[in-house]
Amino acid sequence: MSSREKESPKGGVVLQSRTQRKTQKPRMYRVLLHNDDYTPMDFVVRLLQTVFRKTESDATAIMLHVHNHGVGVAGVYTHEIAETKVAQVHMLARQNDCPLVASMEPEDDPDAER
């Protein structure tokens, strides 16, 4: 008798129903770049191309958005990947003597700044 089968009190077999579990999509996080007055624009474009795999035109558009608005979204990832991207930005910025700052925030946070 399988684990899903039980004997009924009257001698028959009763099948237990299986509880189906739905897998949930992981919570997504925005990786944000913050503007400063010292990090060269071309460094930010190269960083967006290498760390975030953006095309040159997309990287330039994001960099200009960050420059004009103070903060911009570099990408949206799961928590662990977003943490890694933020760490990569900080590591490359420090290696190049730039004060560039990245942060992450939950994507579904309605009170978050963009």
Biopython code that builds the backbone (N, CA, C, O; Angstrom):
import numpy as np
from Bio.PDB.StructureBuilder import StructureBuilder

atoms = [
    (1, "MET", "N", (0.853, -1.170, 0.000)),
    (1, "MET", "CA", (0.000, 0.000, 0.000)),
    (1, "MET", "C", (0.899, 1.233, 0.000)),
    (1, "MET", "O", (1.851, 1.311, 0.776)),
    (2, "SER", "N", (0.598, 2.188, -0.866)),
    (2, "SER", "CA", (1.433, 3.383, -0.941)),
    (2, "SER", "C", (1.121, 4.309, 0.220)),
    (2, "SER", "O", (0.143, 4.119, 0.944)),
    (3, "SER", "N", (1.982, 5.330, 0.387)),
    (3, "SER", "CA", (1.821, 6.266, 1.499)),
    (3, "SER", "C", (0.578, 7.129, 1.339)),
    (3, "SER", "O", (0.108, 7.722, 2.311)),
    (4, "ARG", "N", (0.037, 7.208, 0.117)),
    (4, "ARG", "CA", (-1.156, 8.020, -0.117)),
    (4, "ARG", "C", (-2.443, 7.228, 0.130)),
    (4, "ARG", "O", (-3.534, 7.798, 0.143)),
    (5, "GLU", "N", (-2.313, 5.934, 0.323)),
    (5, "GLU", "CA", (-3.490, 5.092, 0.503)),
    (5, "GLU", "C", (-3.647, 4.718, 1.970)),
    (5, "GLU", "O", (-2.664, 4.517, 2.684)),
    (6, "LYS", "N", (-4.890, 4.627, 2.404)),
    (6, "LYS", "CA", (-5.202, 4.165, 3.754)),
    (6, "LYS", "C", (-6.349, 3.164, 3.638)),
    (6, "LYS", "O", (-7.177, 3.248, 2.731)),
    (7, "GLU", "N", (-6.378, 2.237, 4.555)),
    (7, "GLU", "CA", (-7.510, 1.318, 4.561)),
    (7, "GLU", "C", (-8.670, 1.987, 5.266)),
    (7, "GLU", "O", (-8.514, 2.607, 6.318)),
    (8, "SER", "N", (-9.839, 1.845, 4.658)),
    (8, "SER", "CA", (-11.026, 2.391, 5.311)),
    (8, "SER", "C", (-11.520, 1.375, 6.333)),
    (8, "SER", "O", (-11.171, 0.197, 6.251)),
    (9, "PRO", "N", (-12.330, 1.815, 7.296)),
    (9, "PRO", "CA", (-12.831, 0.896, 8.310)),
    (9, "PRO", "C", (-13.662, -0.247, 7.718)),
    (9, "PRO", "O", (-13.809, -1.288, 8.359)),
    (10, "LYS", "N", (-14.198, -0.080, 6.532)),
    (10, "LYS", "CA", (-15.030, -1.118, 5.924)),
    (10, "LYS", "C", (-14.232, -1.993, 4.965)),
    (10, "LYS", "O", (-14.824, -2.759, 4.205)),
    (11, "GLY", "N", (-12.901, -1.899, 4.982)),
    (11, "GLY", "CA", (-12.058, -2.771, 4.173)),
    (11, "GLY", "C", (-11.693, -2.227, 2.810)),
    (11, "GLY", "O", (-10.911, -2.868, 2.107)),
    (12, "GLY", "N", (-12.211, -1.081, 2.392)),
    (12, "GLY", "CA", (-11.858, -0.506, 1.105)),
    (12, "GLY", "C", (-10.604, 0.347, 1.220)),
    (12, "GLY", "O", (-10.029, 0.472, 2.301)),
    (13, "VAL", "N", (-10.194, 0.919, 0.136)),
    (13, "VAL", "CA", (-9.013, 1.787, 0.114)),
    (13, "VAL", "C", (-9.469, 3.233, -0.088)),
    (13, "VAL", "O", (-10.279, 3.518, -0.970)),
    (14, "VAL", "N", (-8.947, 4.131, 0.728)),
    (14, "VAL", "CA", (-9.259, 5.557, 0.626)),
    (14, "VAL", "C", (-7.989, 6.272, 0.183)),
    (14, "VAL", "O", (-6.932, 6.078, 0.784)),
    (15, "LEU", "N", (-8.076, 7.086, -0.847)),
    (15, "LEU", "CA", (-6.923, 7.866, -1.303)),
    (15, "LEU", "C", (-6.956, 9.227, -0.637)),
    (15, "LEU", "O", (-7.995, 9.886, -0.590)),
    (16, "GLN", "N", (-5.812, 9.639, -0.126)),
    (16, "GLN", "CA", (-5.704, 10.973, 0.447)),
    (16, "GLN", "C", (-5.413, 11.953, -0.677)),
    (16, "GLN", "O", (-4.663, 11.645, -1.603)),
    (17, "SER", "N", (-5.996, 13.107, -0.592)),
    (17, "SER", "CA", (-5.718, 14.114, -1.619)),
    (17, "SER", "C", (-4.391, 14.798, -1.289)),
    (17, "SER", "O", (-4.030, 14.976, -0.126)),
    (18, "ARG", "N", (-3.701, 15.163, -2.321)),
    (18, "ARG", "CA", (-2.425, 15.862, -2.158)),
    (18, "ARG", "C", (-2.678, 17.354, -2.089)),
    (18, "ARG", "O", (-3.473, 17.899, -2.854)),
    (19, "THR", "N", (-2.008, 17.993, -1.185)),
    (19, "THR", "CA", (-2.092, 19.439, -1.106)),
    (19, "THR", "C", (-1.113, 20.010, -2.117)),
    (19, "THR", "O", (0.087, 19.743, -2.054)),
    (20, "GLN", "N", (-1.630, 20.792, -3.045)),
    (20, "GLN", "CA", (-0.740, 21.386, -4.035)),
    (20, "GLN", "C", (-0.227, 22.711, -3.506)),
    (20, "GLN", "O", (-0.983, 23.544, -3.007)),
    (21, "ARG", "N", (1.066, 22.879, -3.629)),
    (21, "ARG", "CA", (1.702, 24.120, -3.201)),
    (21, "ARG", "C", (2.089, 24.916, -4.424)),
    (21, "ARG", "O", (2.688, 24.396, -5.366)),
    (22, "LYS", "N", (1.741, 26.176, -4.393)),
    (22, "LYS", "CA", (2.150, 27.061, -5.474)),
    (22, "LYS", "C", (3.479, 27.685, -5.103)),
    (22, "LYS", "O", (3.665, 28.170, -3.987)),
    (23, "THR", "N", (4.383, 27.668, -6.033)),
    (23, "THR", "CA", (5.646, 28.352, -5.776)),
    (23, "THR", "C", (5.437, 29.838, -6.015)),
    (23, "THR", "O", (4.766, 30.246, -6.962)),
    (24, "GLN", "N", (6.019, 30.624, -5.150)),
    (24, "GLN", "CA", (5.896, 32.067, -5.280)),
    (24, "GLN", "C", (7.143, 32.617, -5.949)),
    (24, "GLN", "O", (8.248, 32.107, -5.767)),
    (25, "LYS", "N", (6.938, 33.659, -6.720)),
    (25, "LYS", "CA", (8.081, 34.337, -7.314)),
    (25, "LYS", "C", (8.847, 35.026, -6.192)),
    (25, "LYS", "O", (8.245, 35.533, -5.246)),
    (26, "PRO", "N", (10.182, 35.044, -6.296)),
    (26, "PRO", "CA", (10.955, 35.724, -5.251)),
    (26, "PRO", "C", (10.720, 37.230, -5.304)),
    (26, "PRO", "O", (10.416, 37.792, -6.356)),
    (27, "ARG", "N", (10.863, 37.855, -4.166)),
    (27, "ARG", "CA", (10.724, 39.303, -4.098)),
    (27, "ARG", "C", (11.882, 39.927, -4.872)),
    (27, "ARG", "O", (13.022, 39.475, -4.770)),
    (28, "MET", "N", (11.585, 40.950, -5.634)),
    (28, "MET", "CA", (12.596, 41.582, -6.470)),
    (28, "MET", "C", (13.029, 42.911, -5.835)),
    (28, "MET", "O", (12.265, 43.571, -5.130)),
    (29, "TYR", "N", (14.290, 43.274, -6.116)),
    (29, "TYR", "CA", (14.884, 44.480, -5.536)),
    (29, "TYR", "C", (15.492, 45.330, -6.639)),
    (29, "TYR", "O", (16.140, 44.822, -7.555)),
    (30, "ARG", "N", (15.268, 46.640, -6.531)),
    (30, "ARG", "CA", (15.896, 47.595, -7.452)),
    (30, "ARG", "C", (17.280, 47.937, -6.929)),
    (30, "ARG", "O", (17.463, 48.196, -5.739)),
    (31, "VAL", "N", (18.245, 47.934, -7.823)),
    (31, "VAL", "CA", (19.580, 48.424, -7.486)),
    (31, "VAL", "C", (19.639, 49.869, -7.968)),
    (31, "VAL", "O", (19.445, 50.152, -9.150)),
    (32, "LEU", "N", (19.908, 50.771, -7.037)),
    (32, "LEU", "CA", (19.915, 52.206, -7.331)),
    (32, "LEU", "C", (21.338, 52.754, -7.331)),
    (32, "LEU", "O", (22.166, 52.368, -6.507)),
    (33, "LEU", "N", (21.602, 53.649, -8.259)),
    (33, "LEU", "CA", (22.861, 54.397, -8.260)),
    (33, "LEU", "C", (22.521, 55.817, -7.829)),
    (33, "LEU", "O", (21.511, 56.385, -8.246)),
    (34, "HIS", "N", (23.384, 56.377, -6.986)),
    (34, "HIS", "CA", (23.148, 57.721, -6.448)),
    (34, "HIS", "C", (24.170, 58.685, -7.024)),
    (34, "HIS", "O", (25.354, 58.363, -7.124)),
    (35, "ASN", "N", (23.710, 59.857, -7.397)),
    (35, "ASN", "CA", (24.570, 60.863, -8.006)),
    (35, "ASN", "C", (25.540, 61.456, -6.980)),
    (35, "ASN", "O", (25.215, 61.595, -5.801)),
    (36, "ASP", "N", (26.707, 61.790, -7.449)),
    (36, "ASP", "CA", (27.669, 62.560, -6.661)),
    (36, "ASP", "C", (28.362, 63.513, -7.621)),
    (36, "ASP", "O", (28.202, 63.399, -8.836)),
    (37, "ASP", "N", (29.126, 64.446, -7.088)),
    (37, "ASP", "CA", (29.761, 65.469, -7.923)),
    (37, "ASP", "C", (31.164, 65.088, -8.385)),
    (37, "ASP", "O", (31.842, 65.897, -9.019)),
    (38, "TYR", "N", (31.613, 63.864, -8.076)),
    (38, "TYR", "CA", (33.011, 63.515, -8.344)),
    (38, "TYR", "C", (33.203, 62.326, -9.276)),
    (38, "TYR", "O", (34.223, 62.255, -9.962)),
    (39, "THR", "N", (32.279, 61.408, -9.325)),
    (39, "THR", "CA", (32.442, 60.222, -10.173)),
    (39, "THR", "C", (32.266, 60.619, -11.632)),
    (39, "THR", "O", (31.235, 61.187, -11.993)),
    (40, "PRO", "N", (33.254, 60.329, -12.477)),
    (40, "PRO", "CA", (33.148, 60.686, -13.896)),
    (40, "PRO", "C", (31.995, 59.946, -14.581)),
    (40, "PRO", "O", (31.730, 58.781, -14.285)),
    (41, "MET", "N", (31.331, 60.621, -15.474)),
    (41, "MET", "CA", (30.199, 60.037, -16.186)),
    (41, "MET", "C", (30.605, 58.818, -17.003)),
    (41, "MET", "O", (29.864, 57.837, -17.063)),
    (42, "ASP", "N", (31.776, 58.872, -17.633)),
    (42, "ASP", "CA", (32.206, 57.732, -18.448)),
    (42, "ASP", "C", (32.479, 56.498, -17.584)),
    (42, "ASP", "O", (32.311, 55.371, -18.049)),
    (43, "PHE", "N", (32.897, 56.701, -16.336)),
    (43, "PHE", "CA", (33.088, 55.569, -15.422)),
    (43, "PHE", "C", (31.741, 54.916, -15.115)),
    (43, "PHE", "O", (31.642, 53.689, -15.083)),
    (44, "VAL", "N", (30.711, 55.721, -14.890)),
    (44, "VAL", "CA", (29.382, 55.185, -14.584)),
    (44, "VAL", "C", (28.846, 54.406, -15.783)),
    (44, "VAL", "O", (28.248, 53.344, -15.611)),
    (45, "VAL", "N", (29.053, 54.919, -16.989)),
    (45, "VAL", "CA", (28.598, 54.219, -18.197)),
    (45, "VAL", "C", (29.314, 52.871, -18.321)),
    (45, "VAL", "O", (28.673, 51.852, -18.580)),
    (46, "ARG", "N", (30.636, 52.861, -18.138)),
    (46, "ARG", "CA", (31.389, 51.594, -18.223)),
    (46, "ARG", "C", (30.933, 50.619, -17.144)),
    (46, "ARG", "O", (30.807, 49.422, -17.400)),
    (47, "LEU", "N", (30.686, 51.123, -15.946)),
    (47, "LEU", "CA", (30.227, 50.278, -14.846)),
    (47, "LEU", "C", (28.871, 49.660, -15.180)),
    (47, "LEU", "O", (28.661, 48.468, -14.953)),
    (48, "LEU", "N", (27.957, 50.454, -15.712)),
    (48, "LEU", "CA", (26.642, 49.932, -16.095)),
    (48, "LEU", "C", (26.754, 48.877, -17.195)),
    (48, "LEU", "O", (25.974, 47.926, -17.227)),
    (49, "GLN", "N", (27.714, 49.045, -18.084)),
    (49, "GLN", "CA", (27.917, 48.063, -19.142)),
    (49, "GLN", "C", (28.495, 46.759, -18.601)),
    (49, "GLN", "O", (28.082, 45.677, -19.018)),
    (50, "THR", "N", (29.434, 46.853, -17.689)),
    (50, "THR", "CA", (30.105, 45.642, -17.211)),
    (50, "THR", "C", (29.344, 44.937, -16.096)),
    (50, "THR", "O", (29.142, 43.724, -16.166)),
    (51, "VAL", "N", (28.925, 45.656, -15.084)),
    (51, "VAL", "CA", (28.262, 45.036, -13.933)),
    (51, "VAL", "C", (26.809, 44.695, -14.243)),
    (51, "VAL", "O", (26.314, 43.643, -13.838)),
    (52, "PHE", "N", (26.121, 45.588, -14.965)),
    (52, "PHE", "CA", (24.688, 45.415, -15.191)),
    (52, "PHE", "C", (24.353, 44.964, -16.610)),
    (52, "PHE", "O", (23.180, 44.811, -16.950)),
    (53, "ARG", "N", (25.373, 44.751, -17.438)),
    (53, "ARG", "CA", (25.206, 44.244, -18.806)),
    (53, "ARG", "C", (24.280, 45.111, -19.656)),
    (53, "ARG", "O", (23.453, 44.598, -20.410)),
    (54, "LYS", "N", (24.425, 46.416, -19.528)),
    (54, "LYS", "CA", (23.623, 47.360, -20.307)),
    (54, "LYS", "C", (24.351, 47.691, -21.606)),
    (54, "LYS", "O", (25.579, 47.648, -21.670)),
    (55, "THR", "N", (23.580, 48.022, -22.638)),
    (55, "THR", "CA", (24.191, 48.501, -23.869)),
    (55, "THR", "C", (24.726, 49.904, -23.616)),
    (55, "THR", "O", (24.377, 50.534, -22.617)),
    (56, "GLU", "N", (25.557, 50.384, -24.502)),
    (56, "GLU", "CA", (26.116, 51.716, -24.315)),
    (56, "GLU", "C", (25.018, 52.779, -24.278)),
    (56, "GLU", "O", (25.076, 53.698, -23.462)),
    (57, "SER", "N", (24.025, 52.660, -25.149)),
    (57, "SER", "CA", (22.948, 53.671, -25.163)),
    (57, "SER", "C", (22.086, 53.579, -23.902)),
    (57, "SER", "O", (21.696, 54.610, -23.354)),
    (58, "ASP", "N", (21.781, 52.363, -23.431)),
    (58, "ASP", "CA", (21.013, 52.216, -22.189)),
    (58, "ASP", "C", (21.814, 52.736, -20.997)),
    (58, "ASP", "O", (21.273, 53.419, -20.128)),
    (59, "ALA", "N", (23.101, 52.410, -20.961)),
    (59, "ALA", "CA", (23.959, 52.854, -19.862)),
    (59, "ALA", "C", (24.049, 54.372, -19.828)),
    (59, "ALA", "O", (24.019, 54.975, -18.755)),
    (60, "THR", "N", (24.160, 54.991, -20.995)),
    (60, "THR", "CA", (24.223, 56.449, -21.069)),
    (60, "THR", "C", (22.915, 57.068, -20.589)),
    (60, "THR", "O", (22.928, 58.062, -19.862)),
    (61, "ALA", "N", (21.788, 56.487, -20.991)),
    (61, "ALA", "CA", (20.485, 56.998, -20.565)),
    (61, "ALA", "C", (20.323, 56.891, -19.046)),
    (61, "ALA", "O", (19.831, 57.823, -18.409)),
    (62, "ILE", "N", (20.730, 55.773, -18.470)),
    (62, "ILE", "CA", (20.628, 55.594, -17.010)),
    (62, "ILE", "C", (21.540, 56.588, -16.301)),
    (62, "ILE", "O", (21.141, 57.219, -15.322)),
    (63, "MET", "N", (22.769, 56.724, -16.802)),
    (63, "MET", "CA", (23.720, 57.662, -16.191)),
    (63, "MET", "C", (23.168, 59.083, -16.213)),
    (63, "MET", "O", (23.278, 59.801, -15.219)),
    (64, "LEU", "N", (22.574, 59.499, -17.336)),
    (64, "LEU", "CA", (22.006, 60.847, -17.424)),
    (64, "LEU", "C", (20.812, 61.007, -16.484)),
    (64, "LEU", "O", (20.620, 62.074, -15.901)),
    (65, "HIS", "N", (20.017, 59.958, -16.336)),
    (65, "HIS", "CA", (18.897, 60.012, -15.392)),
    (65, "HIS", "C", (19.416, 60.196, -13.961)),
    (65, "HIS", "O", (18.893, 61.013, -13.203)),
    (66, "VAL", "N", (20.440, 59.433, -13.605)),
    (66, "VAL", "CA", (21.044, 59.563, -12.269)),
    (66, "VAL", "C", (21.596, 60.973, -12.085)),
    (66, "VAL", "O", (21.402, 61.592, -11.040)),
    (67, "HIS", "N", (22.283, 61.472, -13.104)),
    (67, "HIS", "CA", (22.882, 62.806, -13.037)),
    (67, "HIS", "C", (21.822, 63.901, -12.859)),
    (67, "HIS", "O", (22.009, 64.834, -12.078)),
    (68, "ASN", "N", (20.718, 63.778, -13.587)),
    (68, "ASN", "CA", (19.681, 64.821, -13.565)),
    (68, "ASN", "C", (18.693, 64.704, -12.408)),
    (68, "ASN", "O", (18.132, 65.706, -11.965)),
    (69, "HIS", "N", (18.479, 63.479, -11.917)),
    (69, "HIS", "CA", (17.466, 63.273, -10.882)),
    (69, "HIS", "C", (18.043, 62.861, -9.525)),
    (69, "HIS", "O", (17.306, 62.759, -8.544)),
    (70, "GLY", "N", (19.343, 62.627, -9.466)),
    (70, "GLY", "CA", (19.969, 62.287, -8.187)),
    (70, "GLY", "C", (20.041, 60.807, -7.884)),
    (70, "GLY", "O", (20.888, 60.378, -7.101)),
    (71, "VAL", "N", (19.168, 60.016, -8.489)),
    (71, "VAL", "CA", (19.164, 58.564, -8.272)),
    (71, "VAL", "C", (18.487, 57.906, -9.475)),
    (71, "VAL", "O", (17.606, 58.491, -10.106)),
    (72, "GLY", "N", (18.914, 56.682, -9.779)),
    (72, "GLY", "CA", (18.307, 55.961, -10.892)),
    (72, "GLY", "C", (18.444, 54.469, -10.716)),
    (72, "GLY", "O", (19.324, 53.994, -9.998)),
    (73, "VAL", "N", (17.576, 53.736, -11.370)),
    (73, "VAL", "CA", (17.555, 52.277, -11.276)),
    (73, "VAL", "C", (18.533, 51.692, -12.295)),
    (73, "VAL", "O", (18.423, 51.938, -13.496)),
    (74, "ALA", "N", (19.487, 50.916, -11.794)),
    (74, "ALA", "CA", (20.445, 50.245, -12.663)),
    (74, "ALA", "C", (19.933, 48.884, -13.108)),
    (74, "ALA", "O", (20.303, 48.398, -14.176)),
    (75, "GLY", "N", (19.075, 48.262, -12.286)),
    (75, "GLY", "CA", (18.514, 46.960, -12.619)),
    (75, "GLY", "C", (17.642, 46.439, -11.498)),
    (75, "GLY", "O", (17.631, 46.986, -10.395)),
    (76, "VAL", "N", (16.906, 45.368, -11.792)),
    (76, "VAL", "CA", (16.011, 44.749, -10.821)),
    (76, "VAL", "C", (16.367, 43.270, -10.738)),
    (76, "VAL", "O", (16.398, 42.568, -11.748)),
    (77, "TYR", "N", (16.638, 42.806, -9.509)),
    (77, "TYR", "CA", (17.147, 41.451, -9.300)),
    (77, "TYR", "C", (16.573, 40.845, -8.027)),
    (77, "TYR", "O", (15.932, 41.528, -7.228)),
    (78, "THR", "N", (16.815, 39.553, -7.855)),
    (78, "THR", "CA", (16.482, 38.920, -6.585)),
    (78, "THR", "C", (17.413, 39.480, -5.518)),
    (78, "THR", "O", (18.421, 40.110, -5.838)),
    (79, "HIS", "N", (17.078, 39.252, -4.254)),
    (79, "HIS", "CA", (17.819, 39.853, -3.136)),
    (79, "HIS", "C", (19.319, 39.561, -3.207)),
    (79, "HIS", "O", (20.133, 40.479, -3.108)),
    (80, "GLU", "N", (19.686, 38.299, -3.378)),
    (80, "GLU", "CA", (21.101, 37.925, -3.357)),
    (80, "GLU", "C", (21.870, 38.541, -4.518)),
    (80, "GLU", "O", (23.002, 38.994, -4.352)),
    (81, "ILE", "N", (21.254, 38.555, -5.687)),
    (81, "ILE", "CA", (21.933, 39.137, -6.852)),
    (81, "ILE", "C", (22.047, 40.651, -6.693)),
    (81, "ILE", "O", (23.075, 41.235, -7.034)),
    (82, "ALA", "N", (21.005, 41.283, -6.181)),
    (82, "ALA", "CA", (21.050, 42.735, -5.951)),
    (82, "ALA", "C", (22.157, 43.088, -4.963)),
    (82, "ALA", "O", (22.891, 44.054, -5.168)),
    (83, "GLU", "N", (22.277, 42.300, -3.884)),
    (83, "GLU", "CA", (23.361, 42.537, -2.920)),
    (83, "GLU", "C", (24.725, 42.426, -3.582)),
    (83, "GLU", "O", (25.618, 43.230, -3.317)),
    (84, "THR", "N", (24.880, 41.438, -4.436)),
    (84, "THR", "CA", (26.153, 41.237, -5.136)),
    (84, "THR", "C", (26.452, 42.411, -6.060)),
    (84, "THR", "O", (27.589, 42.882, -6.111)),
    (85, "LYS", "N", (25.453, 42.886, -6.788)),
    (85, "LYS", "CA", (25.641, 44.027, -7.696)),
    (85, "LYS", "C", (26.046, 45.281, -6.916)),
    (85, "LYS", "O", (26.939, 46.014, -7.340)),
    (86, "VAL", "N", (25.393, 45.525, -5.787)),
    (86, "VAL", "CA", (25.746, 46.685, -4.955)),
    (86, "VAL", "C", (27.193, 46.567, -4.487)),
    (86, "VAL", "O", (27.943, 47.543, -4.529)),
    (87, "ALA", "N", (27.584, 45.382, -4.044)),
    (87, "ALA", "CA", (28.969, 45.170, -3.590)),
    (87, "ALA", "C", (29.962, 45.370, -4.733)),
    (87, "ALA", "O", (31.032, 45.942, -4.527)),
    (88, "GLN", "N", (29.618, 44.907, -5.935)),
    (88, "GLN", "CA", (30.504, 45.082, -7.093)),
    (88, "GLN", "C", (30.671, 46.565, -7.423)),
    (88, "GLN", "O", (31.778, 47.019, -7.715)),
    (89, "VAL", "N", (29.576, 47.313, -7.377)),
    (89, "VAL", "CA", (29.651, 48.758, -7.650)),
    (89, "VAL", "C", (30.582, 49.416, -6.649)),
    (89, "VAL", "O", (31.461, 50.188, -7.032)),
    (90, "HIS", "N", (30.399, 49.119, -5.368)),
    (90, "HIS", "CA", (31.241, 49.745, -4.339)),
    (90, "HIS", "C", (32.705, 49.354, -4.498)),
    (90, "HIS", "O", (33.590, 50.196, -4.345)),
    (91, "MET", "N", (32.969, 48.080, -4.804)),
    (91, "MET", "CA", (34.346, 47.619, -4.977)),
    (91, "MET", "C", (35.016, 48.334, -6.159)),
    (91, "MET", "O", (36.133, 48.836, -6.034)),
    (92, "LEU", "N", (34.324, 48.375, -7.308)),
    (92, "LEU", "CA", (34.912, 49.026, -8.485)),
    (92, "LEU", "C", (35.066, 50.529, -8.274)),
    (92, "LEU", "O", (36.049, 51.123, -8.717)),
    (93, "ALA", "N", (34.112, 51.132, -7.608)),
    (93, "ALA", "CA", (34.216, 52.568, -7.336)),
    (93, "ALA", "C", (35.418, 52.864, -6.450)),
    (93, "ALA", "O", (36.164, 53.806, -6.719)),
    (94, "ARG", "N", (35.617, 52.082, -5.406)),
    (94, "ARG", "CA", (36.761, 52.308, -4.499)),
    (94, "ARG", "C", (38.090, 52.048, -5.217)),
    (94, "ARG", "O", (39.066, 52.769, -5.006)),
    (95, "GLN", "N", (38.122, 51.017, -6.064)),
    (95, "GLN", "CA", (39.343, 50.728, -6.818)),
    (95, "GLN", "C", (39.707, 51.872, -7.755)),
    (95, "GLN", "O", (40.878, 52.065, -8.081)),
    (96, "ASN", "N", (38.714, 52.622, -8.185)),
    (96, "ASN", "CA", (38.939, 53.742, -9.099)),
    (96, "ASN", "C", (38.840, 55.095, -8.407)),
    (96, "ASN", "O", (38.687, 56.128, -9.059)),
    (97, "ASP", "N", (38.932, 55.077, -7.063)),
    (97, "ASP", "CA", (38.895, 56.303, -6.252)),
    (97, "ASP", "C", (37.676, 57.173, -6.539)),
    (97, "ASP", "O", (37.780, 58.397, -6.622)),
    (98, "CYS", "N", (36.519, 56.528, -6.691)),
    (98, "CYS", "CA", (35.264, 57.242, -6.920)),
    (98, "CYS", "C", (34.340, 57.029, -5.724)),
    (98, "CYS", "O", (34.301, 55.941, -5.150)),
    (99, "PRO", "N", (33.600, 58.069, -5.353)),
    (99, "PRO", "CA", (32.692, 57.939, -4.207)),
    (99, "PRO", "C", (31.300, 57.418, -4.583)),
    (99, "PRO", "O", (30.361, 57.577, -3.804)),
    (100, "LEU", "N", (31.150, 56.807, -5.749)),
    (100, "LEU", "CA", (29.849, 56.336, -6.213)),
    (100, "LEU", "C", (29.200, 55.409, -5.185)),
    (100, "LEU", "O", (29.852, 54.526, -4.628)),
    (101, "VAL", "N", (27.908, 55.623, -4.946)),
    (101, "VAL", "CA", (27.164, 54.830, -3.976)),
    (101, "VAL", "C", (26.014, 54.126, -4.691)),
    (101, "VAL", "O", (25.329, 54.716, -5.526)),
    (102, "ALA", "N", (25.818, 52.859, -4.350)),
    (102, "ALA", "CA", (24.682, 52.084, -4.841)),
    (102, "ALA", "C", (23.908, 51.594, -3.626)),
    (102, "ALA", "O", (24.473, 51.418, -2.546)),
    (103, "SER", "N", (22.626, 51.379, -3.811)),
    (103, "SER", "CA", (21.795, 50.827, -2.747)),
    (103, "SER", "C", (20.755, 49.929, -3.394)),
    (103, "SER", "O", (20.657, 49.852, -4.619)),
    (104, "MET", "N", (19.983, 49.254, -2.558)),
    (104, "MET", "CA", (18.902, 48.421, -3.081)),
    (104, "MET", "C", (17.653, 48.640, -2.249)),
    (104, "MET", "O", (17.718, 48.965, -1.064)),
    (105, "GLU", "N", (16.512, 48.454, -2.901)),
    (105, "GLU", "CA", (15.236, 48.592, -2.216)),
    (105, "GLU", "C", (14.252, 47.606, -2.827)),
    (105, "GLU", "O", (14.370, 47.257, -4.001)),
    (106, "PRO", "N", (13.284, 47.156, -2.040)),
    (106, "PRO", "CA", (12.277, 46.242, -2.594)),
    (106, "PRO", "C", (11.525, 46.910, -3.744)),
    (106, "PRO", "O", (11.194, 48.094, -3.679)),
    (107, "GLU", "N", (11.263, 46.145, -4.784)),
    (107, "GLU", "CA", (10.598, 46.705, -5.959)),
    (107, "GLU", "C", (9.161, 47.110, -5.672)),
    (107, "GLU", "O", (8.676, 48.090, -6.239)),
    (108, "ASP", "N", (8.476, 46.386, -4.814)),
    (108, "ASP", "CA", (7.061, 46.651, -4.592)),
    (108, "ASP", "C", (6.805, 47.631, -3.453)),
    (108, "ASP", "O", (5.693, 47.666, -2.928)),
    (109, "ASP", "N", (7.773, 48.413, -3.061)),
    (109, "ASP", "CA", (7.615, 49.390, -1.986)),
    (109, "ASP", "C", (7.020, 50.669, -2.567)),
    (109, "ASP", "O", (7.718, 51.395, -3.275)),
    (110, "PRO", "N", (5.741, 50.970, -2.288)),
    (110, "PRO", "CA", (5.113, 52.138, -2.904)),
    (110, "PRO", "C", (5.651, 53.469, -2.387)),
    (110, "PRO", "O", (5.482, 54.496, -3.044)),
    (111, "ASP", "N", (6.298, 53.467, -1.218)),
    (111, "ASP", "CA", (6.825, 54.718, -0.651)),
    (111, "ASP", "C", (8.259, 54.998, -1.063)),
    (111, "ASP", "O", (8.846, 55.995, -0.639)),
    (112, "ALA", "N", (8.829, 54.125, -1.887)),
    (112, "ALA", "CA", (10.239, 54.257, -2.246)),
    (112, "ALA", "C", (10.435, 55.414, -3.243)),
    (112, "ALA", "O", (9.589, 55.694, -4.093)),
    (113, "GLU", "N", (11.588, 56.062, -3.090)),
    (113, "GLU", "CA", (11.966, 57.120, -4.037)),
    (113, "GLU", "C", (12.568, 56.491, -5.261)),
    (113, "GLU", "O", (13.139, 55.402, -5.206)),
    (114, "ARG", "N", (12.435, 57.190, -6.374)),
    (114, "ARG", "CA", (13.047, 56.686, -7.610)),
    (114, "ARG", "C", (14.063, 57.655, -8.102)),
    (114, "ARG", "O", (14.693, 57.418, -9.132)),
]
sb = StructureBuilder()
sb.init_structure("model")
sb.init_model(0)
sb.init_chain("A")
sb.init_seg("    ")
for serial, (resi, resn, name, xyz) in enumerate(atoms, 1):
    if name == "N":
        sb.init_residue(resn, " ", resi, " ")
    sb.init_atom(name, np.array(xyz, "f"), 0.0, 1.0, " ", f" {name:<3s}", serial, name[0])
structure = sb.get_structure()
